[in-house]
């Protein structure tokens, strides 16, 4: 059943990718980035711009998407919990709501600023990490609110900073070492978040990224307070000159990361950039 939903989604979006009306995206130097390498930017998509993201770890279900409701408001559509929630008790879509609101563009040395909010509710316990890694489990409500700042030196070099708070319920950590058992449980927690990142785009087909964060992030081990993370990696647009829309709009991100969980004094790591996800970014209609 999940595979059927995924194929139906592809049938819907592939014609849009192949026949985008306003093909203005010409490589990574002109792409709008929202969460490069688990960072937070202050940028929003253009009105009608659409990004479909697919992690190989969620197949056959789709992962998530972004859509520009206007030039100042971008909506995230969390496809995995929306569809996947139907196949686990209580067989309901998992509420996941994310919006980013542009407050101001960059003016001289004053950075671009945006407000981002994400609400997430899990009907039952969900393991975001499990043995042989440390156990991370969540249930109930999670809600973060961030102010994001971005400063572009030019179309190649960008700096980003984000800060805010996350409220989370039923957050549980358990060490991977059963002989030295360490557990930590938060029925409710309000925790600060900080995120700083840089992206450098030397070529239209290549960008390089580095991120350091404390607290909640969006992509890798998402919506988990207290974690400390360092990530680095690359984005590639190998076919950005191709005449076929499906290949021309194809992008991929490859990330290496180190995540430290101070509550149980353990880490999750993949030092080489082997965590991938693939995406297609295109304009559905004229700006």
CORGIFEN-V313769 format. One record per pair of residues at least 4 apart in sequence whose C-alpha atoms are under 6 Angstrom apart, sorted by the first residue. I is the first residue (numbers start at 1). J is the second residue. Records with the same first field share a line. If there is no record, write none. Layout:
BEGIN
I = J, J
END
This chain:
BEGIN
2 = 61
3 = 60
6 = 61, 62
10 = 14
16 = 20
17 = 245, 246
18 = 245, 246
20 = 283, 284
21 = 284, 285
22 = 283, 286
27 = 204, 205, 240
28 = 204, 205
29 = 155, 201, 204
34 = 41
35 = 39, 40
38 = 219
39 = 197, 211
41 = 148, 150, 160
42 = 112, 113, 114, 148, 149, 150
44 = 74
45 = 49, 68, 74
46 = 68, 71
47 = 68, 69, 70, 71, 287
48 = 68, 284, 285
49 = 67, 68, 282, 283, 284
50 = 66, 67, 281, 282
51 = 65, 66, 280, 281
52 = 65, 279, 280
53 = 64, 65, 278, 279
54 = 62, 63, 277, 278, 279
55 = 277
62 = 79, 80
63 = 79, 80
64 = 77, 78, 79
65 = 76, 77
66 = 75, 76, 77
67 = 74, 75
68 = 74
69 = 73, 74
72 = 101, 102
73 = 100, 101
74 = 99, 100
75 = 98, 99
76 = 98
80 = 84
81 = 85, 94
82 = 93, 94
85 = 91, 92, 93, 94
86 = 91, 92, 93
87 = 91
95 = 120, 121
96 = 119, 120
97 = 118, 119
98 = 117, 118
99 = 116, 117
100 = 115, 116
101 = 114, 115
102 = 114
103 = 113, 114
104 = 112, 113
105 = 112
106 = 110, 111, 112
111 = 150, 151
112 = 149, 150
113 = 148, 149
114 = 147, 148
115 = 146, 147
116 = 145, 146
117 = 144, 145
118 = 143, 144
119 = 142, 143
120 = 141, 142
121 = 140, 141
122 = 139, 140
124 = 139
125 = 138, 139
126 = 137, 138
127 = 136, 137
128 = 136, 137
129 = 135, 136
130 = 134, 135
133 = 176
134 = 174, 175, 176
135 = 173, 174
136 = 172, 173
137 = 172
138 = 170, 171
139 = 170
140 = 169
141 = 168, 169
142 = 167, 168
143 = 166, 167
144 = 165, 166
145 = 164, 165
146 = 163, 164
147 = 162, 163
148 = 161, 162
149 = 160, 161
150 = 159, 160
151 = 158, 159
152 = 158
153 = 157
156 = 200, 201
157 = 200
158 = 198, 199
159 = 198
160 = 196, 197
161 = 195, 196
162 = 194, 195
163 = 193, 194
164 = 192, 193
165 = 191, 192, 193
166 = 190, 191
167 = 189, 190
168 = 188, 189
169 = 187, 188
170 = 186, 187
171 = 185, 186
172 = 184, 185
173 = 183, 184
174 = 182, 183
175 = 182, 264
182 = 264
193 = 214, 215, 216
194 = 213, 214
195 = 212, 213
196 = 211, 212
197 = 210, 211
198 = 209, 210
199 = 208, 209
200 = 207, 208
201 = 207
205 = 236, 237, 238
206 = 235, 236
207 = 234, 235
208 = 233, 234
209 = 232, 233
210 = 231, 232
211 = 230, 231
212 = 229, 230
213 = 228, 229
214 = 227, 228
215 = 225, 226, 227
216 = 223, 224, 225
217 = 222, 223
218 = 222
227 = 260, 261
228 = 259, 260
229 = 258, 259
230 = 257, 258
231 = 256, 257
232 = 255, 256
233 = 254, 255, 256, 273
234 = 253, 254
235 = 252, 253
236 = 251, 252
237 = 251
239 = 247, 248
240 = 248
241 = 248
242 = 248
244 = 248
245 = 249
249 = 280, 281
250 = 280
251 = 278, 279, 280
252 = 277, 278, 279
253 = 276, 277
254 = 273, 274, 275, 276
255 = 273, 274, 275
256 = 270, 271, 272, 273
257 = 269, 270, 271
258 = 269
259 = 267, 268
260 = 266, 267
261 = 265, 266, 267
END
